[in-house]
Every structure is written in structure tokens, then in C-alpha cells.
Amino acid sequence: MAEIRYVEGRILYENPKPHVRSRHGYFPGLTKLPSGELLATLLIGEAFESADGTTYFARSSDAGQSWSVEGKLYEATTLPVPMSDCMKATVLADGSLLAMGYRFQRDDPEQSISLPVTGGILPGEDIVAFSDDDGCTWTQPKPIPRSRPELYELSGPAVQLRSGSVVAIGALYKMPDGSNPSGQIGVLVRSEDGGRTWDDSTVFFQTGAGNLTPFEPRLAEMQDGRLVALVWAYDQAADRHYSNHVVVSEDDGHTWSQPIDTGVMGQASNLVWLGGDRLLTIHAHRGDEIGIYVRVVDFASNNWRVTAETVIYGQAARQTAEGQSAAEMFKSLRFGQPSLLALGDGEFLATHWCVEEGQGKIRLHQIAVT
């Protein structure tokens, strides 16, 4: 029988001088470098949707026990128009790093990212940057061309498959006017040249009724060619949340199954492969079981069966997004976007953002799985 053991918790980032200036941390990502060091990306800004929000990177040389924030991934002030951004890093097979994400135009610093009047989102672009020195310096991010008018919510890291392809998945944000001309689908972008050029023709998620948007999708490769994507299923038209769903590809992400309901009432989630048919998943729960939950899942024959679970971050912030519009939801969230990083020998780091005592922080939790 599987077992999840909580080892210890710690802080990756918190504002060292909150009495001097406002600095909040959100949307962390973790990756392990070939050197053994850990690299974290995180958004730091004055507020959850502030115009100065941009991607920073932090480094740990002691398996996540301590962290040093080294600076911004790039200077957004060099752009022709003001922008805020959020990016996640991936180590590629050749040892270089690729960072992907998106950024929004911030011509009016008083305007939030979500537009309450229309229900839409600020205009923006999907972006990619590279590093050849373990993330110490980065190229200037370049836009990724899209064949659809909506901005892709590439909120998770890209994944390099064993075949060599680099893939990333995202939902579609609504247009600034609130329209969604391409429908409630999920898009996969693929690169065969290490992230220099991209193809966005693949739809990885679509319900028969076309009524669910796969927000915060995360991707894991299990056996060669078998990919699993875990999503926060949300009906934008009805402002209704559904339980987390998964979709499966058996051909390197070119075609996908119909969505499979996990029964887990989570929002943002993540997953890693444990070997065989087992997955380790992490979910930001809402409703009656608010918190960050970790599960071991037997996914044999693409059937979701939980064999172990534990809560690693409890019910400190009882605020639910049920019945709220997207704009209201973004204001009321108090923790989210959890992820997992394998350290080796059954040890994992879980990370997520949270708001405690009015401060946006990045928390770490070390767990052991058998």
C-alpha cells in the first residue's frame, strides 16, 4: 500500500522588509539543474495583479533548505509598452534551460488583468526565453506566434518528451471584449527544435458539449508516448467549477482521449510520474476540504484510483470561489498553483503560493513517498 510521509515545511520566499515596501510572491515553479542545484521561478510584485509583477529566479544549493533570490529573469522595462509577466523554467536534454509563459500589456497601471466590465482579460502574448548558464542569465523573451486570437494560458512549464519534442499546454483566455471565438478548449504547442519554433495546431482538451475550459493544465509523460494532462475544469459561461479532469495521449501528444473525471474537487493541480502506472498528484482544494492535498494514484488502464492521500497545507484560508465571476475569483484566492519536484529516492518538494498575514509567500513542503 502506498504511503505519503510529511517530512518538513519551509519558506522559499517572503518579503524581507514588508514594513519598507510591498513585495508579494506568487506562481512558483521548481526545476533541478544538472549541477544538482535547484532553480525556482516566481512572480514578485506589489499586489496579485499589479502592473510591476514580473518573473524572478531563486537558487538553492542545499536541496531546498535555503534560497537566494538572484534577480529578475529579464527587465520588462526594456519593452516598447509596459508589461507584466509570469514564466516557468524547464531543463532540456542538452542541459540548457527554456522558460515559457505569458505577459500582459499594462498601459494603465491602475487596470487589473481581469476586466470586470466585459469578463475578458488584458491583451498579451505568449513568450519563451533561454539560458545556457544554469539560469544565471537569460535571453530576452520572444513572442510565440499563435493561430488563434486568444492568449494561451501557458501557466505551467514546458516538458521535453523522450522523443525530443518540447510541448506545453494551455487554456484560452477570453479576449478583452469578453468573447471566446475559438471556444472552451485546451491547446498544445509543440517544438521540434528546442523551442525556437512552435506549432499550435493540436487541441488536447475538448468536451463533447464544448462547455469546459481546462485552466491551469499540467502535463506528465509516463511510459514512452503516454502523456497525461491534469486540468482545473471550469465552465466560463455558467461560472461553474467542476472536479479535476485528466486526458490521455498514447502517441506523444498528437491525439487525446475524451476528458476523464477524477472526482477530485480541486482547482490548480499538478502531477509527476512515479513509475509503472503510478502518479503523484497535488491539488488546491475548495469547498468543504480547503487545502493542498497530495495523492498517489494508480492510473492503470487510464482509470483514476487513489491509493494514498494527505493534506500538506490546511484550512488556514477558508475562502471559496464558488459562485464568483473570474474577476471576483482572482481577488479572493488565498493559495494556489501547487507543483511537485522529484529530488530522488522517493523524496519530493511541493511548492505553492499563499497569502498569510496579508503577505504573498512561497511555501515549500518536503514529502516522502513509498
C-alpha positions in Angstrom: 0.0 0.0 0.0 1.3 3.5 -0.9 2.3 5.9 1.9 2.9 9.6 1.8 5.0 10.9 4.8 5.3 14.6 5.6 9.0 15.5 6.3 9.1 19.3 6.9 7.9 22.6 5.7 9.8 25.8 5.0 9.6 29.2 3.2 11.1 29.7 -0.3 10.2 33.4 -0.4 8.7 36.1 1.7 9.1 39.8 1.7 12.2 40.5 3.9 11.1 44.1 4.6 7.3 44.3 4.5 7.5 47.5 6.6 9.5 49.2 3.9 7.8 48.3 0.7 5.1 46.0 -0.7 6.5 42.8 -2.3 4.4 39.7 -2.7 5.4 36.3 -4.2 3.1 34.1 -6.4 3.1 31.4 -9.0 6.3 29.4 -8.2 8.0 26.8 -10.4 10.8 24.4 -9.5 13.4 22.6 -11.5 16.5 20.6 -10.8 19.7 21.6 -12.7 22.3 19.2 -14.0 24.6 20.6 -11.3 22.2 19.4 -8.6 21.2 22.9 -7.6 17.5 23.8 -7.6 16.2 26.8 -9.5 12.9 28.4 -8.7 11.0 30.9 -10.8 8.3 33.1 -9.1 6.4 36.2 -9.8 7.1 39.2 -7.5 5.0 42.3 -7.5 3.3 44.9 -5.4 0.0 43.0 -5.5 -1.7 39.9 -7.1 -2.4 41.7 -10.4 0.0 44.7 -10.1 1.5 46.1 -13.3 5.0 45.6 -11.9 4.6 41.9 -11.5 7.5 40.1 -13.2 9.4 36.8 -13.1 12.3 36.4 -10.7 14.6 33.4 -10.1 16.0 32.0 -6.9 18.6 29.3 -6.3 19.2 26.6 -3.7 22.5 24.7 -3.3 21.3 22.6 -0.4 18.3 20.7 -1.7 15.9 23.5 -0.9 16.9 24.1 2.7 17.8 27.8 1.9 17.2 30.1 -1.1 18.8 33.1 -2.6 16.7 35.4 -4.9 19.2 36.4 -7.6 17.1 38.8 -9.6 14.7 39.3 -12.5 14.6 36.9 -15.4 14.6 39.9 -17.6 13.9 43.7 -17.5 10.4 44.2 -18.7 11.1 48.0 -18.7 13.1 47.5 -21.9 9.9 46.7 -23.8 8.2 49.3 -26.0 5.0 49.0 -23.9 4.7 48.3 -20.2 4.0 44.6 -19.5 3.7 42.2 -16.5 4.7 38.6 -17.0 5.0 35.1 -15.4 7.3 32.3 -16.7 8.3 28.8 -15.7 11.7 27.1 -16.4 12.4 23.6 -17.9 15.8 21.8 -18.2 16.3 20.4 -21.7 18.2 17.3 -22.6 21.3 19.3 -23.6 21.5 20.9 -20.2 20.2 24.3 -21.3 17.1 26.0 -19.9 13.9 27.1 -21.5 11.4 29.4 -19.8 7.9 29.8 -21.1 4.9 31.8 -20.0 2.9 34.9 -20.9 2.7 38.6 -20.4 0.0 41.2 -20.4 0.0 44.8 -21.7 -0.2 47.2 -18.8 -0.7 50.6 -20.4 -2.9 51.6 -17.5 -1.2 50.6 -14.2 -4.5 51.0 -12.4 -6.2 48.4 -14.5 -6.4 44.8 -13.3 -5.6 41.9 -15.5 -9.1 40.7 -15.4 -11.7 43.2 -16.8 -14.8 43.2 -14.7 -17.0 45.1 -17.2 -16.5 42.6 -20.1 -15.3 39.5 -18.2 -12.3 39.4 -20.5 -8.5 39.6 -20.0 -6.0 42.2 -21.0 -4.2 41.7 -24.3 -0.9 39.9 -24.2 1.5 37.4 -25.8 3.0 34.0 -25.0 6.7 34.1 -24.7 9.9 32.0 -24.5 13.4 32.6 -23.3 16.6 30.6 -23.0 19.6 30.2 -20.7 22.9 28.4 -21.3 24.5 29.0 -17.9 22.2 27.3 -15.4 19.7 30.2 -15.3 22.2 32.9 -14.3 21.4 34.9 -17.4 18.6 34.7 -19.9 17.9 35.8 -23.5 15.2 38.5 -24.0 11.9 36.7 -24.2 10.4 36.4 -27.7 6.7 36.1 -28.6 5.4 32.7 -29.7 3.1 33.1 -32.8 -0.5 31.9 -32.4 -3.0 30.8 -34.9 -5.9 31.7 -32.6 -6.8 35.2 -31.4 -7.0 34.3 -27.7 -3.9 34.4 -25.5 -2.9 30.9 -24.3 -2.7 30.4 -20.6 0.8 28.7 -20.6 1.0 28.8 -16.8 3.0 25.5 -16.4 6.5 24.6 -17.5 7.1 23.0 -20.9 8.0 19.3 -21.0 10.7 17.7 -23.2 9.5 14.3 -24.1 11.7 11.3 -24.5 11.2 11.6 -28.3 12.9 15.0 -28.1 9.8 17.1 -28.7 9.2 20.1 -26.4 5.5 20.5 -25.6 3.4 22.9 -23.4 -0.3 23.1 -22.8 -2.7 25.9 -22.0 -6.3 27.0 -21.9 -7.6 30.0 -23.8 -8.1 33.3 -22.0 -11.1 35.3 -23.1 -10.5 38.3 -25.4 -10.5 41.8 -23.8 -14.1 42.2 -25.1 -15.2 39.0 -23.3 -15.5 36.9 -26.4 -14.1 33.4 -26.8 -14.2 32.8 -30.6 -12.2 29.6 -30.5 -14.3 28.0 -27.9 -13.6 26.4 -24.5 -10.7 24.2 -25.5 -7.1 23.4 -24.5 -4.2 23.9 -26.9 -0.9 22.0 -27.1 2.1 23.9 -28.6 5.0 21.8 -29.9 8.6 22.5 -30.9 10.9 20.1 -32.7 13.9 22.4 -32.5 14.4 23.0 -28.8 11.8 25.8 -28.5 12.9 28.1 -31.4 9.8 27.5 -33.5 6.4 26.2 -32.4 3.2 24.6 -33.8 -0.1 25.1 -32.1 -2.4 23.0 -34.2 -3.2 20.3 -31.6 -6.2 20.6 -29.3 -5.5 18.4 -26.2 -8.8 19.1 -24.3 -12.3 19.5 -25.6 -15.6 18.2 -24.1 -18.4 16.9 -26.4 -20.6 19.8 -25.2 -17.7 22.2 -25.5 -18.6 23.7 -22.1 -15.4 23.2 -20.1 -12.2 25.3 -20.1 -9.1 23.4 -18.9 -7.5 26.1 -16.7 -4.0 25.6 -15.1 -3.3 22.4 -17.2 -0.2 20.4 -16.2 1.5 17.6 -18.2 3.5 14.5 -17.3 5.0 11.8 -19.5 4.6 8.3 -18.2 5.7 5.5 -20.5 7.2 6.5 -23.9 4.5 8.3 -25.8 1.9 8.1 -23.0 1.1 11.6 -21.7 -1.4 12.6 -19.0 -2.7 16.2 -18.6 -4.5 17.2 -15.4 -6.7 20.3 -15.5 -8.9 22.6 -13.5 -12.2 22.2 -15.3 -14.3 25.4 -15.4 -17.4 26.4 -17.3 -16.9 30.1 -18.1 -20.4 30.7 -19.5 -22.1 29.3 -16.3 -19.3 30.4 -13.8 -19.3 26.8 -12.5 -16.4 24.7 -11.3 -16.1 21.0 -11.9 -13.8 18.4 -10.4 -10.3 18.0 -11.9 -10.3 16.1 -15.2 -7.5 14.2 -17.0 -6.9 13.5 -20.6 -4.5 10.9 -22.1 -2.4 10.6 -25.2 -0.8 7.4 -26.4 1.0 8.9 -29.3 3.3 11.7 -28.0 0.5 14.2 -27.6 -0.8 14.2 -31.2 -4.2 12.8 -30.3 -6.1 12.8 -27.0 -8.8 10.9 -25.1 -12.1 12.4 -24.0 -11.8 14.0 -20.6 -11.9 11.7 -17.6 -13.5 12.9 -14.3 -11.2 12.3 -11.3 -13.8 13.2 -8.8 -11.3 15.5 -7.0 -12.8 18.9 -6.4 -9.6 20.8 -7.0 -8.6 23.9 -8.8 -5.0 24.3 -9.9 -3.2 20.9 -9.7 0.0 19.2 -10.8 1.4 15.7 -11.3 4.6 13.7 -11.7 5.2 10.1 -12.8 6.2 7.6 -10.1 7.0 4.8 -12.4 4.8 2.0 -13.7 1.1 3.1 -13.7 1.5 5.3 -10.6 1.2 9.1 -10.5 1.9 11.6 -7.7 -0.6 14.4 -7.8 -1.1 17.7 -5.9 -4.4 19.7 -5.8 -5.5 23.0 -4.4 -8.9 22.1 -2.9 -12.0 24.2 -2.5 -15.4 23.5 -0.9 -15.5 21.5 2.3 -11.9 20.3 2.2 -9.9 23.5 1.6 -6.2 23.0 1.5 -3.3 21.5 -0.5 -3.7 17.7 -1.0 -1.2 15.2 -2.3 -2.3 11.8 -3.7 -0.7 8.6 -5.0 -2.9 7.5 -8.0 -2.9 4.1 -9.7 -3.6 5.0 -13.3 -3.6 1.5 -14.8 -5.7 1.3 -17.9 -6.3 5.1 -17.6 -8.6 4.6 -14.6 -8.1 7.0 -11.7 -7.7 5.1 -8.4 -6.3 6.9 -5.3 -4.2 4.6 -3.1 -2.9 7.2 -0.6 -3.6 10.9 0.2 -2.6 13.5 2.7 -3.1 17.2 3.3 0.1 19.3 3.4 -1.3 22.8 3.8 -4.5 23.1 5.9 -7.6 25.1 6.2 -6.0 28.4 7.1 -7.8 30.4 4.5 -11.4 29.4 4.1 -12.5 31.3 1.0 -14.2 29.6 -1.8 -14.5 30.7 -5.4 -17.9 29.0 -6.0 -20.5 31.3 -7.5 -18.0 34.1 -8.3 -17.1 35.6 -11.6 -13.5 35.2 -12.9 -12.6 38.8 -11.7 -14.0 38.2 -8.2 -12.3 34.8 -8.1 -8.9 36.2 -8.7 -9.3 38.7 -5.9 -10.5 36.1 -3.3 -7.9 33.3 -3.9 -5.6 32.8 -0.9 -3.4 29.9 -2.0 -2.8 28.1 -5.2 -0.8 26.8 -8.2 0.9 23.8 -6.3 3.6 21.8 -8.0 5.9 18.8 -7.3 9.6 18.3 -7.9 11.3 14.9 -7.6 14.5 15.0 -5.6 15.3 11.3 -5.9 15.0 8.2 -3.6 11.3 8.8 -3.1 11.7 12.4 -1.8 9.7 15.3 -3.3 9.4 19.0 -2.8 5.9 20.5 -3.1 5.5 24.3 -3.5 2.7 26.7 -3.8 1.9 30.4 -3.2 -0.3 31.5 -0.3 -1.3 34.7 1.5 -0.6 34.8 5.2 -0.9 37.9 7.4 -1.5 39.9 4.2 1.7 38.8 2.6 2.1 36.7 -0.6 4.6 34.0 0.2 6.0 30.9 -1.5 5.9 27.8 0.7 7.8 24.5 0.4 6.9 21.1 1.8 9.2 18.1 1.7 7.5 14.7 1.5 8.5 11.1 1.1 6.5 8.6 -0.9 6.7 4.8 -0.8 
